[in-house]
Amino acid sequence: MPRINEHFLNLRAAYLFAEIRRRTQAFADAHAAARIIDLGVGDVTRPLPAAVVRAIHEAADDMARAETFKGYGPYVGYEWLRGEIAAQDFGPRGVALSPDEIFVSDGGKSDSANLQEIFASDAVVALMDPVYPVYADSNVVAGRSGPADASGRYAGMVYLPCVAENAFQPALPDRHVDLIYLCYPNNPTGAVATREALARWVHYARANDAIIFYDAAYEAYIVDEDVPHSIYEIEGAREVALESRSFSKNAGFTGMRLAYTVVPKQAVGRSADGRAHSLNALWARRVNMKSNGPPYVIQKAAAAVYTPEGAKQVRALIDFYMANARVIRDGLAAAGFTVYGGRNAPYIWFRTPAGVSSWEFFDRLLSELHIVGSPGAGFGPSGEGYFRLTAFGSREQTEEAIERIRARLRP
């Protein structure tokens, strides 16, 4: 029989959110009467914006008529959608992009996992810690890590701790790295990066021939005016940064699957013989090989987000979830917990009670209060001692969950 890719064996036993679902289901099966409130997995709960739903119906009608039927679309996404993205997501920020620098995909998770494929297998990876697990896992199976140690750290990766003691702002690497994963607003901590902080990262990448993978999936939640929404607001970033965004958490597309990644034409990598190669061209080749692009109907739905009506409705969704975030943040603080995030991001990050690990706190919250959250250790070793709740639940369930915590739980 054929040999397997043994790098998969280096992965930790279970993907974080799969393990959360497994434990939750096991508890639900054993306690049928329990009313479980899920504030763990960051899945949206509000219906799609009306403008988006109307666009879906219209696009479905297009598929029912010979004269408007669409088969295979452009692998990289329709130009009319990429044009709207360039004009409306980046233009107002003073960032000029051309449509052929934008690649539409079926989700931010896919892009986060796949971008590493265009780089060498011996590239050294730096990760914020804690951070979205897919960044680490995708590099593990690519052979860049080796097995994890007892703390959960992979020997071949460089960890950039983000904890309360450094205000969740990682220090620059103390050794050479090739690929740097940054996520702002951050999942899970809810922290944001100042313009000065991003400038330091861009300067580091330029000085050290590194590339930044910048995950801006939650940029629509930023309310502080001095916080950049895109890394391309920083001079020189087009040469060293690739930026990904998603329609999942702003427009409610978690079940629709649509995102995009920007790969500027100025960004380059080098082959073993020292020649420079366009990352835009490499990523386009990879997309052309492995993707047929998201469905026409879904891309038409995404285009509706950029209409005046759609933009207003998306803003209302974001405001709704951020009102939930305030309920959680204020309620946890009133209960005596040390709380972070929840201002520029839909995630609330807080310390577990002294001496209680994050997975122990998960089990306690589920078994005693019937509330599901996310243990900080699942996002990386520096997440131990912290816990994440999301603002994506209904208002009723969010308020009920916080009342349960205030009434029955103390740090």
C-alpha positions in Angstrom: 0.0 0.0 0.0 1.2 3.6 -0.6 2.9 5.6 2.1 0.9 8.4 3.7 2.0 11.9 4.2 3.5 11.3 7.7 3.5 15.1 8.5 -0.2 14.6 9.2 0.8 12.4 12.2 2.5 15.5 13.7 -0.8 17.3 14.1 -2.3 17.5 17.5 -5.0 14.9 18.1 -8.0 17.0 17.1 -8.8 20.3 15.3 -9.9 22.8 18.0 -13.5 23.4 16.8 -14.0 19.8 15.9 -13.1 18.9 19.5 -15.4 21.5 20.8 -18.3 20.1 18.7 -17.4 16.6 19.8 -17.5 17.4 23.5 -20.6 19.5 23.2 -22.5 16.7 21.3 -21.4 14.1 23.8 -22.8 16.3 26.7 -26.0 17.0 24.7 -26.5 13.3 24.1 -26.2 12.5 27.8 -28.3 15.4 29.0 -31.2 15.7 26.6 -33.0 18.3 28.7 -30.1 20.7 28.9 -30.6 24.0 27.1 -27.1 24.6 25.7 -26.0 28.0 24.6 -23.2 28.0 22.1 -20.8 31.0 22.2 -17.8 28.9 21.2 -17.5 28.4 17.4 -17.6 31.8 15.7 -20.7 31.0 13.5 -23.2 33.8 12.7 -26.8 33.5 13.6 -28.6 36.4 11.9 -30.3 36.0 8.5 -28.5 37.2 5.4 -29.1 40.9 4.5 -32.2 41.4 2.3 -30.2 42.8 -0.5 -28.1 39.7 -0.6 -31.1 37.4 -0.6 -32.6 39.3 -3.4 -29.4 39.0 -5.4 -29.4 35.2 -4.8 -32.9 35.0 -6.2 -32.0 37.1 -9.2 -28.9 35.1 -9.9 -30.9 31.8 -9.6 -33.2 33.2 -12.2 -30.2 34.0 -14.4 -29.3 30.3 -14.2 -32.8 29.3 -15.4 -32.5 31.2 -18.7 -30.3 30.2 -21.6 -29.4 33.8 -22.4 -28.1 34.5 -18.8 -27.0 31.0 -17.8 -23.4 30.8 -16.4 -21.2 27.7 -16.6 -17.6 27.8 -15.5 -16.6 31.3 -14.3 -13.1 32.8 -14.1 -11.0 30.7 -11.7 -10.0 33.9 -9.9 -13.5 35.3 -9.6 -15.6 37.5 -11.8 -14.0 40.9 -12.6 -17.2 42.8 -11.7 -16.9 41.5 -8.1 -13.1 42.1 -7.9 -13.6 45.6 -9.2 -16.1 46.4 -6.5 -13.7 44.9 -3.9 -10.9 47.1 -5.1 -13.0 50.2 -5.3 -15.0 49.9 -2.1 -12.9 47.9 0.4 -9.6 49.6 -0.4 -10.2 52.8 -2.5 -11.6 54.8 0.5 -8.5 53.9 2.5 -6.2 55.4 -0.2 -5.1 51.9 -1.4 -5.1 51.5 -5.2 -5.5 47.8 -6.3 -6.2 46.4 -9.7 -8.7 43.6 -10.0 -6.0 41.1 -11.1 -4.4 41.5 -7.7 -7.6 40.1 -6.1 -8.4 36.4 -6.0 -11.9 35.4 -4.9 -12.2 32.0 -3.1 -14.6 29.8 -1.2 -13.5 31.0 2.2 -10.9 32.6 4.5 -10.1 29.2 6.0 -9.2 27.9 2.6 -6.9 30.8 1.8 -5.3 30.7 5.3 -4.4 27.1 4.7 -3.4 27.3 1.1 -1.2 30.4 0.8 1.8 28.5 2.2 1.8 26.2 -0.8 3.7 28.6 -3.0 6.6 28.7 -0.6 9.5 26.3 -0.1 9.0 23.4 2.3 11.9 24.6 4.5 10.5 28.1 4.9 10.6 29.2 8.6 7.2 30.2 9.9 6.4 32.7 12.6 3.0 32.6 14.3 1.2 34.9 16.7 0.4 32.8 19.8 -2.5 32.4 20.4 -4.0 32.5 17.0 -6.4 30.8 14.5 -5.3 27.1 14.5 -5.3 26.7 10.7 -2.2 28.7 10.3 -0.1 26.2 12.3 -1.9 23.1 11.1 -1.4 23.8 7.4 2.3 24.3 7.8 2.6 21.2 9.9 1.2 19.0 7.1 3.5 20.8 4.7 6.5 19.5 6.7 7.7 22.8 8.3 7.3 21.8 11.9 8.1 18.3 13.2 6.0 17.0 16.2 4.7 19.3 19.0 6.4 19.3 22.4 4.6 18.9 25.7 3.5 22.5 25.7 1.9 22.2 22.2 4.6 24.1 20.4 6.0 22.8 17.2 9.8 22.8 17.2 10.2 24.1 13.7 8.0 27.2 14.2 8.7 30.5 15.8 6.1 31.6 18.3 5.2 35.2 19.0 3.5 35.3 22.4 0.5 37.7 22.6 -0.5 37.9 26.3 -1.8 40.6 28.6 1.7 41.4 29.8 2.6 42.7 26.3 -0.8 44.1 25.6 -1.3 41.2 23.1 1.2 42.8 20.8 3.9 40.3 19.7 7.6 41.2 19.7 9.5 41.0 16.4 11.1 37.6 15.8 14.6 37.2 17.4 15.7 35.0 14.5 15.3 34.9 10.7 11.8 33.9 9.5 10.4 33.6 6.0 6.7 33.7 6.6 4.8 35.7 9.2 1.2 35.2 10.1 -0.6 38.3 11.5 -4.3 38.5 12.3 -5.9 41.9 13.1 -8.4 42.4 14.6 -7.2 39.3 16.3 -8.9 36.0 16.6 -9.1 35.1 19.5 -7.9 38.0 21.6 -9.8 40.8 19.9 -6.6 42.9 19.9 -5.9 45.4 17.1 -2.6 46.7 15.6 -1.8 50.3 15.6 -0.4 52.0 12.5 3.0 52.2 14.2 3.0 48.5 15.1 2.1 47.5 11.5 4.9 49.7 10.2 7.4 47.9 12.4 6.3 44.6 10.9 6.5 45.9 7.3 9.9 47.3 8.0 11.0 44.0 9.5 9.7 42.0 6.5 11.4 44.3 4.0 14.7 44.2 5.9 14.6 40.4 6.3 13.2 39.3 2.9 10.1 37.9 4.7 6.5 37.8 3.6 3.5 38.7 5.8 0.2 36.8 5.6 -2.2 39.4 6.9 -5.6 38.1 7.9 -8.1 41.0 8.1 -11.3 38.9 8.2 -12.7 41.1 11.0 -11.6 44.6 9.7 -15.3 45.6 9.3 -15.6 45.5 13.1 -13.0 48.2 13.7 -14.4 51.3 15.4 -11.3 53.2 16.5 -10.5 55.7 13.7 -6.7 55.5 14.1 -6.6 51.7 13.6 -5.7 50.6 10.0 -8.2 48.4 8.2 -5.6 47.1 5.7 -1.9 46.5 6.0 -1.6 48.2 2.6 -2.3 51.5 4.4 1.4 51.1 5.5 4.0 52.3 3.0 6.0 49.5 1.5 3.5 46.8 2.5 2.6 45.9 -1.1 6.1 44.5 -1.5 6.0 42.1 1.5 2.3 41.4 2.4 -0.6 39.3 1.2 -3.9 40.2 2.7 -7.0 38.0 3.1 -10.6 39.0 3.9 -13.9 37.2 4.2 -17.6 37.8 3.8 -18.4 35.3 6.5 -18.5 37.5 9.6 -19.5 40.9 8.2 -22.2 39.8 5.7 -23.1 36.4 7.3 -21.7 34.2 4.6 -20.5 31.4 6.9 -22.9 29.0 5.1 -22.3 30.7 1.7 -18.5 30.5 1.6 -16.8 33.5 0.0 -13.6 35.3 0.6 -10.7 36.9 -1.2 -6.9 37.3 -1.0 -4.9 40.2 -2.3 -1.5 39.3 -3.8 0.1 42.5 -5.1 2.2 42.5 -8.2 5.2 44.0 -6.3 5.4 41.0 -4.0 8.1 38.5 -5.0 9.9 35.4 -3.8 13.1 33.8 -4.9 14.0 30.4 -6.4 17.0 28.4 -5.3 19.1 30.0 -8.1 18.3 33.5 -6.7 15.9 34.6 -9.4 12.9 36.7 -8.3 9.4 35.4 -9.1 6.1 37.1 -8.9 3.9 35.8 -6.0 0.9 37.1 -7.9 1.8 34.9 -10.9 2.5 31.9 -8.7 -0.8 32.2 -6.8 -2.7 32.7 -10.0 -1.2 29.5 -11.3 -2.1 27.7 -8.1 -5.7 29.0 -8.2 -6.0 28.0 -11.9 -4.8 24.5 -11.1 -6.9 23.8 -8.0 -10.0 25.9 -8.2 -13.0 26.6 -10.5 -13.9 29.7 -8.5 -16.9 30.2 -6.2 -20.4 29.8 -7.8 -21.8 32.6 -9.9 -24.8 32.8 -7.6 -22.6 33.3 -4.5 -20.5 35.9 -6.2 -23.6 37.8 -7.3 -24.7 37.7 -3.6 -21.4 39.2 -2.6 -21.7 42.0 -5.1 -24.9 43.0 -3.4 -22.9 43.8 -0.3 -21.4 46.8 -2.1 -24.8 48.3 -3.0 -25.9 51.2 -0.8 -28.7 49.1 0.5 -26.5 46.1 1.1 -23.8 48.2 2.8 -26.4 49.6 5.2 -27.7 46.1 6.1 -24.3 44.7 6.6 -23.5 47.6 9.0 -26.7 46.7 10.9 -25.5 43.1 11.3 -22.1 44.2 12.6 -23.8 46.6 15.0 -26.0 43.8 16.3 -23.1 41.5 17.0 -21.1 44.2 18.6 -24.0 45.0 20.9 -23.8 41.4 21.9 -20.1 41.8 22.5 -20.8 44.7 24.9 -23.3 42.5 26.8 -20.7 39.8 27.2 -17.8 42.1 28.0 -19.6 44.1 30.6 -21.3 41.1 32.1 -18.0 39.2 32.6 -16.4 42.3 34.1 -19.3 42.7 36.5 -18.9 39.1 37.5 -15.2 39.8 38.4 -13.4 38.4 35.4 -10.5 40.1 33.7 -11.7 40.8 30.2 -10.1 41.8 26.9 -11.4 42.4 23.4 -15.0 43.0 22.4 -14.4 46.6 21.2 -13.0 46.3 17.7 -13.7 42.6 17.3 -16.6 40.2 18.0 -14.5 38.1 20.3 -14.2 38.5 24.1 -11.1 37.0 25.7 -10.8 36.6 29.4 -8.8 34.9 32.1 -9.9 31.7 33.5 -10.1 31.4 37.3 -6.7 30.9 39.1 -5.5 27.4 38.8 -8.1 26.3 36.3 -6.9 25.3 32.8 -8.7 26.5 29.8 -10.0 23.0 28.9 -11.1 22.4 32.6 -12.9 25.7 32.4 -14.6 24.6 29.1 -15.8 21.4 30.8 -17.0 23.3 33.9 -18.9 25.9 31.8 -20.5 23.2 29.8 -21.4 20.8 32.6 -22.5 23.3 35.2 -23.9 26.2 33.1 -24.6 24.5 29.8 -22.6 27.2 27.9 -20.1 26.4 25.2 -17.0 28.6 24.7 -13.5 28.1 23.3 -10.5 27.2 25.5 -7.6 29.5 25.0 -5.1 26.6 24.8 -6.7 25.4 21.6 -5.4 28.6 19.9 -1.8 28.0 21.0 0.3 27.5 24.1 0.1 31.2 25.1 -3.7 30.9 25.2 -3.5 28.7 28.3 -5.2 30.5 31.2 -7.6 32.3 28.8 -11.0 31.6 27.3 -12.9 33.0 24.3 -16.6 33.7 23.9 -18.1 35.0 20.6 -20.7 37.7 20.0 -22.4 35.8 17.2 -25.3 34.3 19.2 -28.8 35.6 19.4 -29.4 38.5 21.8 -31.7 36.4 23.9 -29.2 33.6 24.3 -26.3 36.0 24.8 -28.0 37.7 27.6 -29.1 34.4 29.2 -25.6 33.0 29.1 -24.2 36.1 30.8 -26.9 35.9 33.5 -26.0 32.3 34.1 -22.4 33.2 34.6 -23.1 36.2 36.8 -25.5 34.2 39.0 -23.4 31.0 39.4 -19.8 31.6 38.5 -17.0 33.6 40.0 -13.3 33.8 39.0 
